[in-house]
């Protein structure tokens, strides 16, 4: 695996995704409780950045990000759409949160492999 730094853990807000570019791939990084997820930052239904949508923030909630344009939601764990109009999943990427000597943490993402087998667009 080839993990590259995507952002600082402190950059992630509980109810929103952060759009970053890792080695030329646009990625939406989101935090749900204590977990951090990275998915392809493009709705599979329309050319819209998922990082501009709302992330479910309730602990025990549905763990999704919403495409703001048409309302499709994507599961952050699997990349699968949980509602129409999107019907195709988006790629999900491995994430590694690493502690720094100063007590902060950084989020690293491996865009060379996907967790769900979907090839990024």
Secondary structure, 3 states (H helix, E strand, C coil): CCCEEEEEHHHCCCCECEEEEECCEEEEEEEECCEEEEEECCCCCCCCCHHHCEECCCCCCCCEEECCCCCCEEECCCCCECCCCCCCCCCEEEEEEEECCCCCEEEEEECCCCCCCCCCC
